[in-house]
Amino acid sequence: MRVHGPATLDRMDSHVIRSQLICARYDHDYPMLVSGEGSMLRDAEGRSYIDASGCTAAVTAIGHGVKEVADALAEQATRLAVHPTHLFHNETLERYLTRLCAFAPDGFNHAWTISGGTEAIENACKLAFQYHQAKGQPRHRLLGRWGSYHGNSILALDVGGMKARRDFYTPLMVDHLHLSPCFAYRRPEGLSVEAYEDGLVAELEQTLDAHRGEVAAFVAEPIVGAALGAVGPTPRYFERMATVCRAHDVLMIADEVMTGLGRTGKAFGCEHFGTHADILACAKGITGGYLPMGAIIAHDRVLDPIVQSGDPFWSGQTYSCIPLAAAVGDAVLKYIEDHDLVARAATMGEHLRTGLCSLLDLPWVGDVRGAGLFLGVEFVADRATKAPFRPERGFAKRVEAEALRRGVVTYACRGTVDLTAGDHMLFAPPLVLTEAEADRIVEVMREAITAAAS
Ligand SMILES: Cc1ncc(COP(=O)(O)O)c(C=O)c1O
């Protein structure tokens, strides 16, 4: 029997469960996970795995099984899980939002919580829209980049540029604008990095000139995650893009859903690149997976005209701003601060990166990139020409399966080259990863890549 739809207890057969797994295959038996501790996961057969991807990707920030978070959750659940937001403030929420703003760069003094990353992006875009409305210059377009992922709602897919997830839904989209990704490894043959960067900045200038007064915000991941595999920008890309955006009063939204909360070795990914965005959209590591929650953090310059207009931010859902999620977020952020996990992401990330770079002696490893514990490996069929494997070969998926057999959970992705072909893998383990675990990941990757290629 194959049952789809909401799972109720009596209908919860294995097909329902499988249909809820991302990319689930009906003909495949998945191991049953039962517990986790630190960077390790354990299945029902007693096998252990290193969580090298951070639970699909970049979620498990502080590791599994942290008692302080469980205690904070239980304490808040018994005290006050939810509150009537139309009439009351809440002390847990206030404390948390204050801590979150203090963790953000200077001037980011306004924050809201919502249920996840997609909603963080939607809310960031709405806030940018309202900023222009409040200034009396309504703008209706958003600008994203191909080869980026911003979430799975129609608006987030539309602004995003991940072809594999986007194409199916294009009839429902309004077709927001897109720029080329900034992907130096795959820049046109013979072009210097400087000339490549010049071209990308010129593309932005041309786009904003062609749509003068229409674009509310430019949305970008500081380091592109699953879509391209930890691809960072060229040296002055964001600084120069910000200058052009500011000249056109286009707000910059940093999608920090993966890169925020210390993952890249700085509090927020955009802090690596000599400029700050106007709005930070966060999720995943913000609760480290202990509860669904996302947040947006906005700079004073975004809120000033809205506050002057006298209007509230026109947003809000049932699970915006709930004390229970705030208690978890607060416990997770306190854990990050108390254990100095931002600095640890930088040092352990360097260690893991050095290890992954040692794989460049394998002919199928084309590039190793990223920052902190947010790293990517791109696979190629031919290193000299950077030609990808044929898509039907499913190379990254094979590596993922071989690594799993050896006790390491990785995250295989595709679409690295021209958004359809190309294989890469994203590494985003918990920030508490140990040196021995990092070394084991590298050892297993060498075996898994070799096995997949043979
Ligand atoms: C960069 C980025 N933005 C947004 C999202 C959407 O977040 P969520 O899945 O929590 O809705 C994701 C999810 O993977 C992401 O990687």
PDBQT file of the ligand as one rigid body, heavy atoms in Angstrom, charges set to zero:
ROOT
HETATM    1  C1  LIG A 501      21.004  29.376   1.643  1.00  0.00    +0.000 C 
HETATM    2  C2  LIG A 501      19.633  28.902   2.026  1.00  0.00    +0.000 A 
HETATM    3  N1  LIG A 501      18.630  29.798   2.106  1.00  0.00    +0.000 NA
HETATM    4  C3  LIG A 501      17.383  29.438   2.463  1.00  0.00    +0.000 A 
HETATM    5  C4  LIG A 501      17.078  28.117   2.734  1.00  0.00    +0.000 A 
HETATM    6  C5  LIG A 501      15.687  27.726   3.133  1.00  0.00    +0.000 C 
HETATM    7  O1  LIG A 501      15.647  27.364   4.491  1.00  0.00    +0.000 OA
HETATM    8  P1  LIG A 501      14.535  26.375   5.042  1.00  0.00    +0.000 P 
HETATM    9  O2  LIG A 501      14.775  25.047   4.412  1.00  0.00    +0.000 OA
HETATM   10  O3  LIG A 501      14.733  26.400   6.533  1.00  0.00    +0.000 OA
HETATM   11  O4  LIG A 501      13.215  26.936   4.667  1.00  0.00    +0.000 OA
HETATM   12  C6  LIG A 501      18.083  27.150   2.651  1.00  0.00    +0.000 A 
HETATM   13  C7  LIG A 501      17.796  25.734   2.913  1.00  0.00    +0.000 C 
HETATM   14  O5  LIG A 501      18.544  24.840   2.641  1.00  0.00    +0.000 OA
HETATM   15  C8  LIG A 501      19.397  27.557   2.292  1.00  0.00    +0.000 A 
HETATM   16  O6  LIG A 501      20.395  26.679   2.189  1.00  0.00    +0.000 OA
ENDROOT
TORSDOF 0
